[in-house]
Amino acid sequence: MTVARLPLFPLNSVLYPGLVLPLNVFEQRYRALMRDLLKLDEETPRRFAVVAIRDGHEVAPSAPGMPDATALPERGPSAGFGEDPLQAFHPVGCVADAATIREKSDGGFDILATGTTRFRLRSVEASGAYLMAETELLEEDEGEGAGALASGVMRAFRTYQKRLAGANERSLMDEQDLPDEPSVLSYLVGAAAVLDTPAKQRLLEAPTTAERLRQELKILRTESTLIRGIPSLPAIDLTRQPTIPN
């Protein structure tokens, strides 16, 4: 078991290993996080832990939305996450490696990071300028039958894309655009499928690649059947161009 202490960045979405994560950082607690990452030696990975918020939206006063103008704003690293921040987050997240951190004129940051490794949250600490997490890094276990399941998911995903975009004859992605590696394929499909956060989180938490692919196969077949029965559904932009995992 590998344990790592990492800065925590809660989001309203799920990050998968191998997928790119662009971020616009504007809250003070996360600005402080990015400033500390920039202080690291160039040879040191600028890593932080991304975790999805359980209720699907953050209620911190600086979050987008319409806060109560009469309420006193909460302060501190755990603002908006309750007395026990650990309970506000899903238990499994993904480590992000920031390749680019660019400070803007207003003091915010534009970040481009990539998901690397899944982790399980063990504890959350709120004693500093931002949340810190003790994480247990999770190895990817392929599981039995992942190769065969990957072939089925690949075919089901092509059908899903075509029906979602209303294509008739040709697939929206050439054969070489989908990875052969079962784990990479499983995360790419999980990210590209039009699912809500709880569904994407269940895929992230799957104990093996094979189990994740098994869940995706069921989802893709069900969604394709539903889309076929509702031809008036609008096309989704992500299906109009190849989806690249990194």
Secondary structure, DSSP 4 states (H G I P E B T S, - for coil): -EEEEEEEEEESS---TT-EEEEEE-SHHHHHHHHHHHTS-TTS--EEEEEEBTTSS---TTSSS---TTSPPP-STTTTS-S-GGGGB-SEEEEEEEEEEEE-TTS-EEEEEEEEEEEEEEEEE-SSSS-EEEEEE------TTHHHHHHHHHHHHHHHHHHHHT--SS-SS-GGGS-SSHHHHHHHHHHHS---HHHHHHHHH-SSHHHHHHHHHHHHHHHHHHHHH-TTPPPPGGGGS-----
